[in-house]
Amino acid sequence: MNKLTLTVAEIIALKQAHRACKDKRAADRIKAIYSLGTGFSVEDVVKILMLDDETLRNYVKRYQTGGINALITDHYMGSFSKLSAVQLLELNAHLEQNTYLTVEAIIAYVDEAYDVLYSLSGMTDLLHRLKFTYKKSKLVPAKADKDKQEQFLKQLDELRKDKSANDPILYMDGVHPQHNTMLAYGWIKKGQDNIIKSNTGRQRININGALDADTHAVITREDESINAISTIALLEQVEAAYPLAAIIYVICDNARYYRSKLVGKFLETSKIQLMFLPSYSPNLNLIERLWKFMKKQVLYNKYYEKFDTFKQTTLGFFENIQQYKTELDSLLTNNFHLLNAN
């Protein structure tokens, strides 16, 4: 590999780009070029950044062909941007903090901020290259507290290390599938519509369930309503399922029936120990993922003319849940995304 020589202006530009860069891979590419151009040997750069010779050679080629723009773009395909590398990083940071509803609005912002005018197709292409997609925002509970969630997960990790092997951890929650058609996205032939009948049924099923965090075994029951009495009935089923356990840890939210006096009285003589999630933390309740998966399999884009058919199909999902073992083992991992309303 030939020696890479950088001008003072190039070194300054690389430093500025590195300070503004939030993407680790792009930052590593900038560091590689900066290091080579400021006296480090190929061997040193490869060792320090844990690269191979071919990868480093590719970085140099990209830089010599397209400059810093080529280093900060994962799928570089030649010079494509009217903005400088630093301006691209600034735009990327701005778009991460501000959500625009239209491409036209982003074009107007870039024109005002940088005096650079893009066409509609040009800006769309730039957004794709910067890894932005057009999708819905996600709702976060307004009072979600990231610090409390982190503290809970830390306590849970300590429990996993200290508890006996025979003592399981389960997640408990209720779900209420309603006899309505739930439309969802799907791959549909262009120019055609996927027509699904709708109904206006207001009947629903009340399911209370508990999910084993490790084996993914599921215990569910269907009741007229979910309350303290039906919760005790579920906990009795859970207790019977783990005869060798000294303590059964059950994680749940702060629903009133879980904190009721009746449930508290039952727990006094039970080996079940409830662990309450921080308020506004559905993201930490593993069984929520199971409910979502169930809806995708049973409810999305499905029409059930009769409530009985709808009910049988929904309950049948849990009776035959083993057929989804591969998907559920991949879905129901103990990795959690923290929510922060701030």
C-alpha positions as CSV (number, residue, x, y, z in Angstrom):
1,M,0.0,0.0,0.0
2,N,1.4,3.4,-1.0
3,K,2.0,6.0,1.7
4,L,-1.0,8.2,2.3
5,T,-0.1,12.0,2.4
6,L,-2.6,14.4,3.9
7,T,-2.6,18.2,3.7
8,V,-3.1,20.3,6.8
9,A,-6.6,21.2,5.5
10,E,-7.5,17.5,5.1
11,I,-6.2,16.7,8.6
12,I,-8.4,19.5,10.0
13,A,-11.4,18.3,8.0
14,L,-10.9,14.7,9.3
15,K,-10.7,15.9,12.9
16,Q,-13.9,17.9,12.5
17,A,-15.7,15.0,10.8
18,H,-14.6,12.6,13.6
19,R,-15.9,14.9,16.3
20,A,-19.3,15.3,14.6
21,C,-19.6,11.6,13.8
22,K,-21.9,9.4,15.9
23,D,-21.6,6.2,13.9
24,K,-18.8,4.0,15.3
25,R,-18.0,2.3,11.9
26,A,-17.7,5.6,10.1
27,A,-15.6,7.0,13.0
28,D,-13.2,4.1,12.7
29,R,-12.8,4.7,8.9
30,I,-12.0,8.3,9.6
31,K,-9.5,7.3,12.3
32,A,-7.9,4.9,9.9
33,I,-7.3,7.5,7.3
34,Y,-6.2,10.1,9.8
35,S,-3.7,7.7,11.4
36,L,-2.2,6.7,8.1
37,G,-1.9,10.3,7.0
38,T,-0.2,11.4,10.2
39,G,2.7,9.0,10.4
40,F,1.3,5.7,11.6
41,S,2.3,2.6,9.7
42,V,-0.1,0.2,8.0
43,E,0.8,-2.4,10.6
44,D,0.1,-0.1,13.5
45,V,-3.3,1.0,12.1
46,V,-4.4,-2.6,11.3
47,K,-3.4,-3.7,14.9
48,I,-4.9,-0.7,16.8
49,L,-8.2,-0.7,14.9
50,M,-8.3,-4.5,14.6
51,L,-8.7,-4.4,10.8
52,D,-7.3,-6.5,8.0
53,D,-5.0,-5.2,5.2
54,E,-7.8,-5.5,2.6
55,T,-10.3,-3.5,4.7
56,L,-7.8,-0.7,5.3
57,R,-6.9,-0.7,1.6
58,N,-10.6,-0.3,0.8
59,Y,-10.9,2.7,3.2
60,V,-7.9,4.4,1.5
61,K,-9.5,3.8,-1.9
62,R,-12.8,5.2,-0.8
63,Y,-11.2,8.3,0.7
64,Q,-9.1,8.9,-2.4
65,T,-12.1,8.4,-4.6
66,G,-14.8,10.3,-2.7
67,G,-13.2,12.0,0.3
68,I,-14.8,12.1,3.7
69,N,-18.2,11.6,2.2
70,A,-17.2,8.2,1.2
71,L,-16.0,7.3,4.7
72,I,-19.2,8.3,6.5
73,T,-21.6,6.5,4.1
74,D,-21.9,2.7,4.6
75,H,-23.0,2.0,1.1
76,Y,-20.8,4.4,-0.8
77,M,-21.4,4.4,-4.6
78,G,-19.4,7.4,-5.7
79,S,-19.9,11.1,-5.1
80,F,-23.6,11.8,-4.4
81,S,-24.0,14.7,-2.1
82,K,-24.0,18.4,-2.7
83,L,-23.2,18.8,1.0
84,S,-19.8,18.6,2.6
85,A,-18.9,15.7,4.9
86,V,-19.4,17.9,8.0
87,Q,-22.7,19.3,6.7
88,L,-23.9,15.7,6.2
89,L,-23.1,14.8,9.7
90,E,-24.8,17.9,11.0
91,L,-27.9,17.1,8.9
92,N,-27.9,13.6,10.1
93,A,-27.8,14.8,13.8
94,H,-30.6,17.3,13.0
95,L,-32.9,14.7,11.5
96,E,-32.3,12.4,14.5
97,Q,-33.6,15.1,16.8
98,N,-36.4,16.5,14.5
99,T,-38.9,14.4,12.6
100,Y,-40.2,15.9,9.4
101,L,-43.4,14.7,7.8
102,T,-42.4,15.4,4.2
103,V,-39.3,15.3,2.0
104,E,-40.2,18.8,0.8
105,A,-39.8,20.1,4.4
106,I,-36.3,18.6,4.6
107,I,-35.4,20.2,1.3
108,A,-36.6,23.6,2.6
109,Y,-34.5,23.1,5.7
110,V,-31.3,22.2,3.8
111,D,-31.9,25.1,1.4
112,E,-32.2,27.5,4.3
113,A,-29.4,26.1,6.5
114,Y,-26.8,25.4,3.8
115,D,-28.0,27.3,0.7
116,V,-28.1,24.0,-1.2
117,L,-31.2,23.0,-3.2
118,Y,-32.1,19.3,-3.7
119,S,-34.7,17.8,-6.0
120,L,-37.3,15.6,-4.5
121,S,-35.7,12.4,-5.9
122,G,-32.2,13.6,-4.9
123,M,-33.2,14.3,-1.3
124,T,-35.1,11.0,-1.1
125,D,-32.0,9.2,-2.3
126,L,-29.8,11.1,0.2
127,L,-32.1,10.1,3.1
128,H,-32.0,6.5,2.2
129,R,-28.2,6.6,2.0
130,L,-28.2,8.2,5.5
131,K,-30.3,5.2,6.6
132,F,-33.5,7.1,7.2
133,T,-36.8,5.4,6.4
134,Y,-40.4,6.7,6.3
135,K,-42.2,5.1,9.2
136,K,-44.5,5.8,12.1
137,S,-43.1,7.2,15.3
138,K,-43.4,5.1,18.4
139,L,-45.5,6.0,21.5
140,V,-43.7,6.1,24.8
141,P,-45.5,6.3,28.1
142,A,-45.2,10.0,29.2
143,K,-44.0,9.0,32.7
144,A,-41.5,6.3,31.7
145,D,-38.4,6.5,33.9
146,K,-35.3,5.1,32.4
147,D,-33.3,5.2,35.6
148,K,-35.9,3.1,37.5
149,Q,-36.0,0.7,34.6
150,E,-32.2,0.3,34.7
151,Q,-32.3,-0.2,38.4
152,F,-35.0,-2.9,38.0
153,L,-33.0,-4.8,35.4
154,K,-29.9,-4.7,37.6
155,Q,-31.9,-6.2,40.5
156,L,-33.2,-8.8,38.1
157,D,-29.7,-9.7,36.9
158,E,-28.6,-10.2,40.5
159,L,-31.6,-12.4,41.2
160,R,-30.8,-14.6,38.2
161,K,-27.3,-15.1,39.6
162,D,-28.3,-15.8,43.2
163,K,-31.5,-17.8,42.9
164,S,-31.7,-21.6,43.0
165,A,-31.8,-23.5,39.7
166,N,-35.3,-24.9,40.7
167,D,-36.7,-21.4,41.3
168,P,-38.3,-20.1,38.1
169,I,-38.9,-16.5,37.0
170,L,-42.2,-15.8,35.3
171,Y,-43.9,-12.8,33.7
172,M,-47.6,-12.3,34.3
173,D,-50.1,-10.1,32.5
174,G,-53.6,-10.0,31.0
175,V,-54.6,-9.5,27.4
176,H,-58.1,-8.8,26.0
177,P,-58.4,-9.7,22.3
178,Q,-61.5,-8.1,20.8
179,H,-63.7,-9.5,18.1
180,N,-62.7,-6.9,15.5
181,T,-60.8,-7.2,12.3
182,M,-57.2,-5.8,12.8
183,L,-55.6,-4.5,9.6
184,A,-51.9,-4.8,9.3
185,Y,-49.2,-4.2,6.7
186,G,-48.4,-7.0,4.2
187,W,-46.9,-7.6,0.7
188,I,-49.8,-6.9,-1.7
189,K,-49.6,-6.7,-5.5
190,K,-49.0,-3.2,-6.7
191,G,-52.2,-1.6,-8.0
192,Q,-54.4,-4.1,-6.1
193,D,-56.0,-4.1,-2.7
194,N,-56.3,-6.9,-0.2
195,I,-59.9,-6.7,0.7
196,I,-60.8,-8.0,4.2
197,K,-64.3,-8.0,5.7
198,S,-64.9,-6.0,8.8
199,N,-67.2,-6.5,11.8
200,T,-68.3,-4.2,14.6
201,G,-68.2,-6.8,17.4
202,R,-67.5,-5.5,20.8
203,Q,-67.2,-8.9,22.5
204,R,-63.7,-9.8,23.8
205,I,-61.8,-12.6,25.5
206,N,-60.1,-12.0,28.9
207,I,-56.9,-14.0,29.2
208,N,-54.6,-13.9,32.1
209,G,-51.2,-15.6,31.6
210,A,-47.8,-16.3,33.0
211,L,-44.7,-16.9,30.9
212,D,-41.6,-18.7,32.1
213,A,-38.6,-16.5,31.2
214,D,-36.3,-19.4,30.5
215,T,-38.3,-22.3,29.2
216,H,-41.0,-20.1,27.6
217,A,-43.7,-22.4,28.9
218,V,-47.0,-20.5,29.1
219,I,-49.8,-20.9,31.6
220,T,-53.1,-19.2,30.6
221,R,-56.7,-19.1,31.8
222,E,-59.7,-17.4,30.3
223,D,-62.2,-15.8,32.7
224,E,-65.3,-13.6,32.5
225,S,-63.0,-10.8,33.8
226,I,-59.5,-10.4,35.2
227,N,-59.7,-9.5,38.9
228,A,-58.2,-10.6,42.2
229,I,-60.1,-13.9,42.2
230,S,-59.1,-14.9,38.7
231,T,-55.5,-13.8,39.4
232,I,-55.4,-16.1,42.5
233,A,-56.7,-19.0,40.3
234,L,-53.8,-18.3,37.8
235,L,-51.2,-18.2,40.6
236,E,-52.5,-21.5,42.0
237,Q,-51.9,-23.0,38.5
238,V,-48.4,-21.5,38.5
239,E,-47.7,-23.0,41.9
240,A,-48.9,-26.4,40.9
241,A,-46.6,-26.3,37.8
242,Y,-43.4,-26.0,39.9
243,P,-43.6,-28.5,42.7
244,L,-39.8,-28.5,43.2
245,A,-39.4,-24.7,43.6
246,A,-38.8,-23.1,46.9
247,I,-39.7,-19.7,45.6
248,I,-41.5,-18.8,42.4
249,Y,-40.7,-15.3,41.2
250,V,-43.6,-13.7,39.2
251,I,-43.0,-10.3,37.6
252,C,-46.0,-8.2,36.9
253,D,-47.2,-4.6,36.4
254,N,-49.0,-2.5,39.0
255,A,-52.6,-3.4,38.1
256,R,-55.0,-3.0,41.0
257,Y,-55.9,-6.7,41.1
258,Y,-52.3,-7.7,41.5
259,R,-51.9,-5.4,44.5
260,S,-55.3,-6.3,46.0
261,K,-55.8,-7.4,49.6
262,L,-57.1,-10.8,48.4
263,V,-54.0,-11.5,46.3
264,G,-51.8,-10.3,49.2
265,K,-53.6,-12.7,51.6
266,F,-53.1,-15.6,49.2
267,L,-49.4,-14.8,48.9
268,E,-48.9,-15.0,52.7
269,T,-49.0,-18.8,52.5
270,S,-47.8,-19.2,48.9
271,K,-44.3,-19.8,47.7
272,I,-45.0,-17.2,44.9
273,Q,-43.2,-13.9,45.3
274,L,-44.5,-11.0,43.2
275,M,-42.0,-8.5,41.8
276,F,-43.6,-5.3,40.5
277,L,-42.3,-3.6,37.5
278,P,-41.5,0.1,37.6
279,S,-44.6,2.1,36.6
280,Y,-45.1,2.7,32.9
281,S,-42.8,0.0,31.8
282,P,-44.6,-2.5,29.5
283,N,-41.3,-2.8,27.6
284,L,-39.9,-4.8,30.6
285,N,-42.7,-7.3,30.7
286,L,-41.6,-10.2,28.5
287,I,-45.1,-11.6,28.1
288,E,-46.1,-8.5,26.2
289,R,-44.0,-9.8,23.3
290,L,-46.0,-13.0,23.4
291,W,-49.3,-11.1,23.3
292,K,-48.1,-9.2,20.2
293,F,-46.9,-12.4,18.5
294,M,-50.3,-14.0,19.2
295,K,-52.1,-11.1,17.7
296,K,-49.9,-11.3,14.6
297,Q,-50.7,-15.0,14.2
298,V,-54.4,-14.9,15.0
299,L,-55.8,-11.4,14.6
300,Y,-53.9,-9.4,11.9
301,N,-55.7,-9.3,8.6
302,K,-58.1,-12.0,9.7
303,Y,-61.9,-12.0,9.6
304,Y,-64.0,-14.1,12.0
305,E,-67.7,-13.9,11.2
306,K,-68.7,-15.6,14.5
307,F,-67.3,-14.7,18.0
308,D,-67.2,-18.4,18.9
309,T,-64.8,-19.1,16.0
310,F,-62.7,-16.1,17.0
311,K,-62.5,-17.3,20.6
312,Q,-61.7,-20.9,19.6
313,T,-58.9,-19.8,17.3
314,T,-57.4,-17.5,19.9
315,L,-57.4,-20.0,22.7
316,G,-56.2,-22.7,20.3
317,F,-53.1,-20.6,19.7
318,F,-52.0,-21.2,23.3
319,E,-53.1,-24.9,23.2
320,N,-50.8,-25.5,20.2
321,I,-48.1,-23.0,21.1
322,Q,-45.3,-25.5,20.7
323,Q,-45.6,-25.2,16.9
324,Y,-44.1,-21.7,17.3
325,K,-41.2,-22.7,19.5
326,T,-38.5,-21.6,17.1
327,E,-39.9,-18.2,16.6
328,L,-40.7,-17.7,20.3
329,D,-37.2,-18.8,21.4
330,S,-35.8,-16.1,19.2
331,L,-38.4,-13.5,20.3
332,L,-38.5,-14.1,24.0
333,T,-34.9,-13.3,25.0
334,N,-34.0,-11.4,28.2
335,N,-32.9,-8.4,26.2
336,F,-34.9,-5.3,27.0
337,H,-35.2,-1.9,25.3
338,L,-35.4,1.0,27.9
339,L,-38.0,3.7,27.5
340,N,-37.3,7.3,28.4
341,A,-40.0,10.0,28.2
342,N,-37.4,12.8,28.4
